[in-house]
Structure formats: structure tokens, C-alpha cells
Amino acid sequence: MEQLTDLKAVLHSKRANIYYLEKCRVMQKDGRVLYLTDAREQNQYWNIPIANTTVLLLGTGTSLTQAAVRMLASAGVLVGFCGGGGTPLLSANEVEWMTPQSEYRPTEYIQGWMSFWFDEDKRLGVAKTFQLARIEYLRSVWRKDRELMAAGFNANDSHIKAMLENTAKAIEQAPKITKLLQIEAALTKQLYKVAATITRQDDFVRERNAYDKANTFLNHGNYLAYGLAATTLWVLGIPHGFAVMHGKTRRGALVFDVADLVKDALILPWSFVCAMENATEQEFRQQCLQTFTDHKALDMMFEKVKSVALQYHEGKGENP
């Protein structure tokens, strides 16, 4: 069987894979984690490269053995049970995961996080930092992604440029979190309108329970981003309940804060583009995973959370 040191060879911030599986059995066999599917003539086994995997989402018709969980945990893979198509997670209104129980994660990040979290002004400052980073990341992606630019998502467009600049100014001047939430909601609403116009889906209305492709893809893609965010926070040892923006009474709220760093830049435009092209859910999911890799979404999350935590901590963190 592979040793723990072998399984940790790939840094979490550099891992490439998120798996969504359905109608299969996940099990351990010969020192590997496999998933077993039923074929007409015989069962088929497929390997899951756990050392290069961040999240495993298990959809309808799946089962998981104890031995497989043991290996997934040793490799630091987060596991979530979900509905068909990757959404929703079967934990009602919270984002919760089956997290590996390691006692050897770093401590400086949670210590740094706690040193500012109970100070309302500092927490507001971090929330602003996150929102400004979200805008800057969107600018960066929409200025260099040739496919998105060809589709019409160009941050140099005068309308989009002005929208982002005005939002950034409003964020810097926001006096409290409630105002920041209003600014965030207004920007997202504007971006939905831009995306709907670009992809000629002018009748689009954002409804999480709707069944049109744009809404379905937004839900699906957001849960993929939540997986990356949950992985980032678990590796850095920061509990999901210490949010800086979203409801502090919800245990998974910090996952939403971190996922928001990349959702508008990556998930939002591709949801509309793939809906316009009538893509399948599998094609959309593969597009999301590829764009996460191309634009180093997981790296971005790690870097931003680490920098915020360490600015309030005397020590220096190691690469997770």
C-alpha cells in the first residue's frame, strides 16, 4: 500500500482533479482507490489518482467503503455527498464536507485569523480585501482568456470596466458589512445581465431551483468552487464558521467567502456560454475544471487566505 508521504507528494494548491461520480461503488483495491461501475458483461474498475485530487463529490446511486475513506483521508481528499449533477450537497443550507481528521495541519493561519476576527473593523477590512481581490481576479481573467474574450467577456470593454471601477470605489467606502453585501449583490446582478446579453439569453432570471441550463450550470459550478474553497480552508486549518462577510451564524459561511474570489470570473461566464452552446453537464464540468487549472483558481484562494491570515501573525507559513 502507498505510504502517507507518497500520497502527500502533490501540494493541495497544485492539485488538478475534482471528481463527481454517480451510480458506482468507491472502494479500495490493491492499495488504490477505485470506483466500480456495472457493465452489461462485466464490472469495470477505474482508478482515482487520490494524491492529485482535492474533492470527491458522490452523487446519486453511489456507495463508499470504509477502506476507501481511510485512503482518501490519508491523502487529504475532501468527500461530499450530493444530488444529481453535483448539486446540492446533502447538508441542507450549509456547505459541509467529510474532512480528513489530521492533527498535523499548520496552526499559524488559524491563530492569525483569530487575532483579527473578533475585531469588527479588522473583519470589515478583510472583507473589503476579499471583494477587491475578487474584482482584480475577474479583470485579470477577462483580459487574458482568449475563449472568454472571443465570446464577449472582455474586461477592457468600457461598460464592464466602468462597472468594476465603480464597484471597487464603493467597496473601499463601505462603512459596514451589510453595505458590502449590498454592493456584492448589485455587482453580481449586473454581471448576470452582462452575461445574459452577451449570450443572447435576455429572459434569464437567477433562480437556484430553476431547471434552465444557465441556472443549472451556475449551481453546479458554484459547488465545484465550494469544493476548492473547503479544501483551502481545511488544509490551512481555518474552521468554516469564521466568515468575514456571509452569515456568521452559518457554519459553512467562510466557504462562501473564499469561493466568491473566483465564481464571478470563472463560473459565471462559462455557465452562460455553455448554456448558449447547449453543452451537457459533463462538458460544462470539464470546462470548469480546465479553467480552474488554466487560471490557477486554487492557488489564488490559498495565496489570498494565507496573506490575510499571516498579516496578523508573527510567523511565516509554509506552502500547503
Beta strands, then each sheet from edge to edge (+ up, - down):
strand 1: 17-21
strand 2: 24-29
strand 3: 32-37
strand 4: 44-47
strand 5: 53-58
strand 6: 62-64
strand 7: 78-81
sheet 1: 1+ 5+ 7+
sheet 2: 4+ 3- 2+ 6+
end
